[in-house]
Amino acid sequence: MDSTKHAYFHHLHHLPEPLLLPNVWDARSAAICQTNGFAAVGTSSAAIASMLGYADGEQLPFADLLGIVKRIASATTLPLTVDLEAGYSRNPATICEHIAHLHAVGVVGINLEDSLVRDGRHLVDAAEFARTVEQIKTFCLVHELPVFLNVRTDTYLLGLADALPQTQHRLQVYEAAGADGLFIPGLTELSAIQAVCQHTRLPVNVMCTPDLPALAMLAQVGVKRVSMGNYLFEFLAHQQEQVGACIRQEQNFNALFR
């Protein structure tokens, strides 16, 4: 069953229209996304961390993440991909163990990013990160773990002055290391998106932001996946904040039932 889901998830990255991927944080949000008719779901590390009272950036213990992912997987039959941040370890062997645990509970894909959060977020060396990607890919092949490895670069998220050439270089290195897909959050300019898509044979993933072009335009320039990040989670948290403020101000519960 896992291999069938993995094959379907891989197929979703090679269609004319981009895969629209909602990012969830618990069992109910995943179940709702399935009811909404989405083809797959992914987790948001920032949303899960916030839900449990942690800061983003691998502050959440991996065991807690695994427990949440297990509950999410039990609530949906859709392919599930997990945001593993930078692996929840600096040791590639430990990252491989984490992926094996995630696969065992039904995960068919992971995101792995090339930046670390230590007194702010910073990029790691591209060649060093590529070696980690290569070790993970080898591990998955040897142990027959069909996991879609979506490699994320944070060149645009960090606002680098030379973001486009840096991105193109890193994607080339990660593709050679065995990545299955490439994720560039913060990339929104259509011409730059097209330049990135033309620089790789792998499916390119961007993230929704207020200034991201429409899906039809993204499809035209070659984007194959669009993630929602933690925006859905934050939108609902804002809704709760507004309703709570109304209840306090109006001294009734009408805001809950409007």
C-alpha positions in Angstrom: 0.0 0.0 0.0 2.8 2.4 0.9 4.5 1.9 -2.5 1.2 2.5 -4.2 0.7 5.8 -2.3 4.3 6.8 -3.0 3.8 6.1 -6.8 0.6 8.2 -6.8 2.3 11.0 -4.8 5.2 11.0 -7.3 2.7 11.0 -10.2 1.0 14.1 -8.7 4.3 16.0 -9.3 4.2 15.4 -13.0 0.8 16.6 -14.1 0.0 19.7 -16.2 -1.5 21.5 -13.2 0.6 22.0 -10.0 -0.2 19.9 -6.9 -2.0 22.1 -4.5 -0.8 20.9 -1.1 -2.5 22.0 2.1 -0.3 21.9 5.2 -1.9 20.4 8.3 -1.1 20.2 12.0 -3.4 17.6 13.5 -5.8 14.7 12.7 -8.8 16.9 12.2 -7.2 19.4 9.9 -6.0 16.5 7.8 -9.4 14.9 7.7 -11.0 18.2 6.6 -8.5 18.5 3.8 -9.5 15.1 2.5 -13.2 16.1 2.7 -12.3 19.3 0.7 -11.0 17.1 -2.1 -7.3 17.7 -2.0 -5.1 15.0 -3.5 -2.5 14.9 -0.7 -1.5 16.6 2.5 1.7 17.8 4.1 2.5 18.8 7.6 3.7 22.3 8.7 6.5 22.1 11.2 5.8 25.6 12.3 2.1 24.9 12.9 2.7 21.7 14.8 5.4 23.4 17.0 3.1 26.4 17.7 0.2 24.1 18.5 2.3 22.3 21.1 3.8 25.5 22.5 7.3 25.4 20.9 9.1 27.9 18.8 9.8 26.8 15.2 13.3 25.5 14.3 13.5 22.0 15.6 12.6 23.0 19.2 9.9 20.3 19.1 11.3 16.9 20.1 11.2 14.4 17.3 9.3 11.9 19.4 6.5 14.4 19.8 6.5 15.1 16.0 6.3 11.4 15.3 3.3 11.0 17.6 1.4 13.8 15.9 2.3 12.5 12.5 1.0 9.0 13.5 -2.4 10.5 14.5 -2.5 12.6 11.2 -1.8 9.4 9.2 -4.6 7.6 11.0 -7.1 10.3 10.0 -6.6 10.4 6.3 -6.1 7.9 3.4 -4.3 10.6 1.3 -0.6 10.5 0.7 1.1 12.3 3.6 4.4 14.2 3.4 6.1 15.5 6.5 8.2 18.7 7.0 11.3 17.3 8.7 13.0 20.7 8.9 16.7 20.0 8.8 16.3 16.5 10.0 16.0 17.0 13.8 19.7 16.0 14.0 23.0 17.0 12.5 23.9 13.3 12.1 22.8 11.9 8.7 22.5 8.4 10.2 20.0 9.7 12.8 18.1 11.6 10.1 17.8 8.3 8.2 16.4 6.7 11.4 13.8 9.4 11.7 12.7 8.9 8.1 12.4 5.1 8.7 10.2 5.8 11.7 8.0 8.2 9.7 7.7 5.7 6.8 6.6 3.1 9.3 3.6 5.1 10.3 2.6 5.8 6.7 4.5 8.8 5.5 5.4 8.8 1.7 7.4 12.0 1.5 9.6 14.4 3.5 10.8 18.0 3.2 14.4 18.6 4.2 15.8 22.1 4.3 19.3 23.5 3.9 19.2 26.0 6.7 19.5 25.9 10.5 18.0 28.1 13.2 20.7 29.1 15.7 20.5 32.8 16.7 18.6 33.3 13.5 18.3 31.2 10.4 21.4 30.6 8.2 22.2 28.5 5.2 24.5 25.5 5.5 27.2 24.7 3.0 25.6 23.3 -0.2 28.2 20.5 -0.7 27.8 19.4 2.9 24.0 19.4 2.7 24.2 17.5 -0.6 26.2 14.7 1.0 23.5 14.4 3.6 20.9 14.2 0.8 22.9 11.5 -0.9 23.3 9.4 2.3 19.5 9.6 2.9 18.7 8.6 -0.7 21.1 5.7 -0.5 19.6 4.6 2.8 16.1 4.7 1.4 17.1 2.7 -1.6 19.0 0.1 0.4 16.1 -0.3 2.9 13.4 -0.1 0.2 11.7 2.9 1.7 9.8 4.6 -1.0 10.0 8.2 0.3 9.7 11.3 -1.9 12.6 13.5 -0.9 11.6 17.1 -1.4 14.7 19.3 -0.8 14.2 22.9 0.3 16.6 25.7 -0.2 16.1 28.9 1.8 18.0 31.3 -0.5 14.9 33.4 -1.1 13.4 33.0 2.4 16.6 34.6 3.7 16.5 37.4 1.1 20.0 36.9 -0.4 21.1 39.5 -2.8 22.3 36.8 -5.3 19.3 34.5 -4.6 18.7 33.4 -8.2 22.2 32.2 -9.0 22.6 30.7 -5.5 19.3 28.9 -5.9 20.2 27.5 -9.3 23.6 26.3 -8.1 22.1 24.6 -5.0 19.3 23.0 -6.9 21.8 21.5 -9.4 23.9 20.1 -6.6 20.8 18.7 -4.8 19.4 17.2 -7.9 22.8 15.4 -8.5 22.6 14.1 -4.9 19.3 12.4 -5.5 16.5 14.8 -4.6 13.1 14.0 -6.0 11.7 17.5 -5.8 13.0 21.0 -5.1 11.3 23.5 -2.8 12.0 27.3 -2.8 9.8 29.1 -0.2 9.8 32.9 -0.7 10.3 32.7 -4.4 7.4 34.8 -6.0 8.7 36.7 -9.0 7.3 34.9 -12.1 10.4 35.4 -14.3 12.7 34.0 -11.5 10.3 31.1 -11.0 10.5 30.3 -14.7 14.3 30.5 -14.6 14.5 28.1 -11.7 12.1 25.6 -13.4 14.1 25.7 -16.6 17.3 25.0 -14.6 16.2 21.5 -13.3 14.5 18.4 -14.5 12.9 17.9 -11.1 9.5 19.2 -10.0 9.7 22.6 -8.5 7.7 23.5 -5.3 6.8 27.1 -4.3 4.9 28.3 -1.2 1.8 30.5 -1.2 2.3 34.1 -0.1 0.1 37.2 -0.7 2.1 38.1 -3.8 2.4 34.6 -5.4 1.1 34.5 -9.0 -2.1 32.6 -9.7 -1.9 28.8 -10.1 -2.6 29.1 -13.9 0.4 31.4 -14.3 2.6 29.1 -12.2 1.6 26.1 -14.3 2.6 28.0 -17.4 6.2 28.5 -16.2 6.6 24.9 -15.0 5.7 24.9 -11.2 4.6 21.4 -10.1 3.7 21.9 -6.5 2.4 24.8 -4.3 2.4 24.4 -0.5 0.5 26.5 2.0 3.0 26.5 4.8 1.6 27.5 8.2 -0.7 30.2 6.7 -3.9 28.1 7.1 -3.0 27.4 10.8 -2.3 31.1 11.4 -5.5 32.2 9.6 -7.6 30.0 11.9 -5.7 31.2 15.0 -6.5 34.8 14.0 -10.1 33.9 13.6 -10.1 32.5 17.1 -8.5 35.6 18.4 -11.1 37.8 16.8 -14.0 35.7 18.1 -12.6 35.7 21.6 -12.2 39.5 21.5 -15.9 39.8 20.4 -17.1 37.6 23.3 -15.1 39.6 25.8 -16.3 42.9 24.4 -20.0 42.1 23.7 -20.4 39.9 26.9 -22.3 37.2 24.9 -21.6 34.3 22.6 -23.2 35.6 19.4 -19.8 35.7 17.6 -19.6 31.9 17.9 -22.9 31.4 16.0 -22.9 34.1 13.4 
